[in-house]
Amino acid sequence: MQTSTRKIQTAFRIDENLLRRAKLKAKREDRSLNSLVEEALERMVPSELEWPKVKISEEIKPEILAMQLGPLHFTEEEIAADDRLAHALGVL
């Protein structure tokens, strides 16, 4: 299982019977529900679906790319989660 150095909290709706079964399975395996769900997602969502790490041309300065983004505002979490955005904003 691929491990991430940065974890974020999220919320979603789930069928109560499925949640009950997942909690029981996690308890029987002496692990957290979070760990169980994370492993299941790792199995179901292939890593090749991640955004590719792209090399931005050295000819385009980050400040120029940032200007093209206009008046958009991004949170620190959004910038940290996306290398391309961070590069475009001049953070990388």
Secondary structure, 3 states (H helix, E strand, C coil): CCCCCCCCCCCCCCCHHHHHHHHHHHHHCCCCHHHHHHHHHHHHCCHHHCCCCCCCCCCCCHHHHHHHCCCCCCCHHHHHHCHHHHHHCCCC
